[in-house]
Amino acid sequence: MEEIAMTSSEFDSSLAVALGPLRLKNPIVTASGTFGYGLEFADFVDLSRPGGICTKGLSLKPHAGNVPPRICETPAGMLNAIGLQNIGVAAFLEEKLPKLRELEATVIANVWGDTEEEFVEVVAALEEAEGLAAVELNISCPNVAKGGMLFGNSPQATASLVARVRAATRRPLIVKLSPNAPDLVLSARAANDAGADILSLVNTFVGMAIDSETGQPRLSFGTGGLSGPAIRPLAVRMVFQVARALPRVPVMGIGGIAELADVLEFLAAGAAAVQVGTANFKDPGVSGRLVGELDAYCRHRGVPVSDLVGRALKAGAPVLDAGAEG
């Protein structure tokens, strides 16, 4: 496995993190589906500042997604059923990636497909591109009729897909897991055994909102993915469980991160890095702010960020759902 290295100047900070073969200048990453292709946020944050930027999910061909309405606010979060709208991998490589390189962004390409073959074709199309740090497989989107959770909810399907993609790329491979899976630890183990270098978790929880006046679902798809602060305690628990069950597998934590305390909580649970998602809609500059706040926190205490990872695990927190992890 080829190690993806960055320049030495990017590692002077105590914020530098290593997730297997992937090296990031800090652990703050923007989550796929919440940050466009990155360029849309260039007026709000220096795109070279976050540790990484996960693109919108890229498919083999352009995809229109679901029809509106496809997003609605909920208490402490939101529901979305965008349906993985994107311009397709070819247009991304031609129109978006060159500009991201110019802005010195660390780019992680999130990819998806309806079939294993489509996943492999998208990854193959990205393989020779310059300026990509890693690939993230989205096997957990709840807002599409095919693909998505059909792969993520079955450890066998997860393993089969990851193995095929692993054979198609030399880049660090991240697999994004679903909290809706019957047994997240089994899914995590299957992905890792099949060749995933890093696990990102969690994607959105399946939820629903109904208009009290009309009695109709507020999203055209019916259900949607719940994200935001409402899911954070659930996501922290799941990160803790996976990090404890698979202590040698790097994890990116996702779920309702908006403040420094949220970042520290996920790091303590065992995440080596975090992805910031829904908060980008409220504060487009949140990722840059969190990098600065985490840097100040580490400097004030005289510790590298790596010392903050897994503190809850080291503290001997009580066992949860041990039977599912055996």
C-alpha positions in Angstrom: 0.0 0.0 0.0 1.5 3.3 -1.1 1.7 5.8 1.7 0.3 9.2 0.9 2.7 11.8 2.1 2.5 15.5 2.5 5.2 18.1 2.6 7.1 18.5 5.8 5.9 22.0 6.4 2.4 20.6 6.8 3.5 18.5 9.7 5.0 21.1 11.9 1.8 21.6 13.8 0.8 19.4 16.8 -2.5 18.9 14.9 -1.1 16.5 12.3 -2.8 13.1 12.3 -2.1 9.7 10.7 -4.9 7.4 9.7 -3.1 4.4 8.4 -1.6 5.4 5.1 -3.5 8.8 5.0 -1.7 11.8 6.5 -3.7 14.9 7.3 -2.4 18.3 8.6 -5.2 18.3 11.1 -8.2 16.1 12.0 -11.0 18.5 10.8 -12.6 17.2 7.6 -15.7 18.4 5.9 -18.4 15.7 5.3 -19.6 14.6 1.9 -22.9 16.1 0.9 -22.6 19.1 3.1 -19.8 21.1 1.5 -20.6 20.8 -2.2 -17.4 20.1 -4.2 -15.6 22.5 -1.8 -15.3 25.4 -4.3 -18.8 26.7 -3.2 -17.3 27.5 0.2 -14.1 29.2 -0.9 -15.5 32.6 0.1 -16.0 31.5 3.6 -13.0 29.3 4.5 -9.5 28.8 3.1 -9.9 25.4 1.5 -6.3 24.5 2.4 -7.1 24.9 6.1 -9.2 21.9 6.9 -7.4 18.6 7.1 -9.5 17.3 4.2 -12.6 18.0 2.1 -14.9 15.1 1.2 -16.6 15.8 -2.1 -20.3 15.3 -2.9 -20.8 11.7 -3.8 -19.6 11.1 -7.3 -21.2 8.6 -9.6 -20.3 7.2 -13.0 -22.7 9.5 -14.8 -24.4 12.7 -13.8 -27.3 12.1 -11.4 -30.3 14.4 -10.7 -31.2 13.0 -7.3 -34.7 13.1 -5.9 -37.3 15.6 -6.8 -38.1 18.4 -4.3 -39.0 18.8 -1.5 -35.9 17.0 -0.3 -34.7 18.8 2.8 -36.5 20.0 6.0 -35.4 21.3 9.3 -36.0 19.3 12.5 -35.4 20.0 16.2 -31.6 20.0 16.6 -31.0 18.9 13.1 -32.4 18.3 9.6 -33.7 15.6 7.3 -32.5 15.3 3.8 -33.3 13.1 0.8 -31.2 14.8 -1.8 -30.5 11.4 -3.4 -26.8 11.9 -4.2 -27.3 14.5 -6.9 -23.9 15.2 -8.6 -22.3 16.1 -11.9 -20.6 12.8 -12.5 -17.0 11.8 -12.1 -15.8 13.0 -15.5 -17.1 16.5 -15.0 -15.6 16.5 -11.5 -12.2 15.6 -12.9 -12.4 18.3 -15.6 -14.2 21.2 -13.9 -13.7 20.9 -10.1 -10.5 19.0 -9.2 -8.0 21.3 -11.0 -9.4 24.3 -9.1 -9.2 22.5 -5.8 -5.6 21.7 -6.6 -4.9 25.4 -7.2 -6.4 26.2 -3.8 -4.2 23.5 -2.2 -7.2 21.6 -0.8 -6.7 18.0 0.5 -9.4 16.3 -1.5 -11.1 13.0 -0.5 -13.4 11.7 -3.3 -16.6 10.3 -2.0 -18.0 7.8 -4.5 -21.1 5.7 -5.0 -22.8 3.4 -7.5 -25.9 1.2 -7.9 -23.8 -1.9 -8.5 -20.3 -3.1 -7.6 -19.3 -2.6 -11.2 -20.3 1.1 -11.1 -18.3 1.6 -7.8 -15.2 0.1 -9.5 -15.6 2.2 -12.6 -15.8 5.4 -10.7 -12.8 4.6 -8.6 -10.9 3.5 -11.7 -11.7 6.8 -13.4 -10.2 8.7 -10.4 -7.1 6.5 -10.2 -4.7 8.5 -12.3 -6.0 12.0 -11.2 -3.6 14.3 -9.5 -4.5 15.9 -6.2 -6.6 13.2 -4.6 -5.6 12.1 -1.1 -8.1 9.3 -0.6 -11.3 7.6 -1.8 -14.4 7.3 0.5 -17.0 4.6 -0.4 -20.5 5.7 0.4 -22.2 2.4 1.2 -24.6 4.0 3.6 -26.9 6.6 1.9 -30.5 6.0 3.0 -32.0 8.2 0.2 -31.6 6.1 -2.9 -33.6 3.1 -4.1 -30.5 1.1 -5.2 -26.9 0.9 -3.9 -26.4 2.8 -0.7 -27.6 0.9 2.4 -28.1 -2.3 0.3 -24.4 -2.6 0.5 -23.9 -1.2 4.0 -26.6 -3.3 5.7 -25.0 -6.6 4.8 -21.5 -7.5 6.0 -21.2 -10.0 3.1 -22.2 -7.3 0.5 -19.9 -4.8 2.2 -16.9 -7.2 2.1 -17.5 -8.1 -1.5 -17.7 -4.5 -2.6 -14.7 -3.3 -0.6 -12.6 -6.2 -1.9 -13.3 -5.3 -5.5 -12.6 -1.6 -5.0 -9.5 -2.3 -3.0 -8.1 -4.2 -6.0 -8.9 -1.2 -8.2 -7.1 1.5 -6.3 -3.7 2.2 -4.7 -5.1 5.2 -2.7 -6.1 5.1 1.0 -9.6 3.6 1.1 -12.2 4.9 3.5 -15.5 3.2 3.9 -18.4 5.2 5.2 -20.7 3.1 7.4 -24.4 3.4 8.2 -25.9 3.6 11.7 -28.9 1.8 10.3 -26.9 -1.4 9.8 -28.1 -4.4 11.9 -24.7 -4.7 13.6 -22.3 -1.8 13.0 -19.3 -3.6 14.5 -19.8 -6.6 12.1 -20.1 -4.2 9.2 -16.9 -2.4 10.3 -15.0 -5.7 10.7 -16.2 -6.8 7.3 -15.0 -3.6 5.6 -11.6 -3.7 7.3 -11.0 -7.4 6.6 -11.8 -6.8 2.9 -9.2 -4.0 2.6 -10.6 -0.7 4.0 -7.8 1.4 5.5 -10.1 3.8 7.4 -13.7 3.8 8.6 -15.9 6.9 8.7 -19.0 6.7 10.8 -21.8 7.5 11.0 -23.9 8.5 8.1 -27.4 9.7 8.7 -30.2 7.9 10.5 -33.4 7.0 8.7 -36.1 9.4 9.8 -39.4 10.9 8.7 -41.3 14.2 9.1 -45.0 14.6 8.3 -46.8 17.9 7.7 -49.4 18.1 10.5 -51.8 20.1 8.3 -51.8 18.0 5.2 -50.9 14.7 6.7 -48.3 14.1 4.0 -44.5 13.4 4.3 -42.5 16.6 4.1 -40.0 15.0 1.8 -40.9 13.7 -1.6 -38.9 10.5 -1.0 -41.0 9.9 2.1 -38.1 9.2 4.5 -34.8 11.0 4.8 -31.5 11.0 6.6 -31.5 12.6 10.0 -28.3 14.6 10.9 -27.2 17.4 13.2 -26.7 17.7 17.0 -29.7 15.4 17.6 -27.7 12.4 16.5 -24.4 13.2 18.2 -24.8 11.0 21.4 -25.8 8.0 19.2 -22.8 8.7 16.8 -20.4 9.0 19.7 -21.6 5.7 21.1 -21.1 4.0 17.8 -17.6 5.4 17.3 -16.7 4.2 20.8 -18.0 0.7 20.1 -16.1 0.4 16.7 -12.9 1.9 18.1 -13.0 -0.5 21.0 -13.7 -3.5 18.9 -11.2 -2.7 16.2 -8.5 -0.7 18.0 -6.0 -0.8 15.2 -8.4 0.6 12.6 -8.4 4.4 12.2 -11.8 6.0 12.5 -13.3 9.3 11.3 -16.2 10.3 13.6 -19.3 12.0 12.1 -22.5 13.2 13.7 -23.6 16.7 14.9 -20.2 18.3 15.2 -20.4 22.0 15.5 -18.2 23.1 18.4 -14.8 22.3 19.8 -16.3 20.3 22.6 -17.9 18.0 20.0 -14.6 17.4 18.3 -13.0 16.6 21.7 -15.8 14.2 22.5 -15.4 12.2 19.3 -11.6 12.1 19.7 -12.0 10.8 23.3 -14.3 8.1 21.9 -11.6 6.9 19.7 -11.9 8.9 16.4 -8.5 9.9 15.0 -10.3 12.6 12.9 -13.8 14.0 12.5 -16.0 15.1 9.7 -18.1 18.3 10.0 -21.4 18.1 8.2 -24.8 19.8 9.0 -23.0 22.6 10.8 -21.7 23.9 7.4 -25.2 24.9 6.5 -25.5 27.1 9.6 -21.9 28.4 9.6 -20.1 28.0 6.2 -16.8 28.8 8.0 -17.1 26.3 10.8 -14.4 24.0 9.6 -11.8 26.7 9.6 -12.9 27.9 13.0 -12.7 24.5 14.5 -9.1 24.1 13.2 -8.1 27.3 15.0 -9.9 26.4 18.2 -8.4 22.9 18.3 -4.9 24.4 17.6 -5.3 26.9 20.5 -6.5 24.1 22.8 -3.5 21.9 22.1 -1.1 24.7 22.3 -2.5 25.9 25.7 -2.2 22.4 27.1 1.1 21.6 25.4 -0.2 18.3 23.9 -0.4 17.0 20.4 -3.8 16.1 19.1 -2.9 12.5 19.1 -2.9 12.5 22.9 -6.6 13.3 22.9 -7.6 10.2 20.9 -9.2 7.4 22.8 -9.2 8.9 26.3 -12.6 7.4 27.0 -11.3 4.0 25.9 -8.2 4.3 28.1 -10.3 5.3 31.0 -12.0 1.9 31.0 -15.5 3.1 30.2 -18.2 0.4 30.7 -18.8 -2.3 28.1 -21.7 -1.7 25.7 -23.4 -4.4 23.7 -20.5 -6.7 24.3 -22.5 -9.6 22.7 -22.6 -7.8 19.3 -18.8 -7.3 19.3 -17.7 -10.8 20.3 
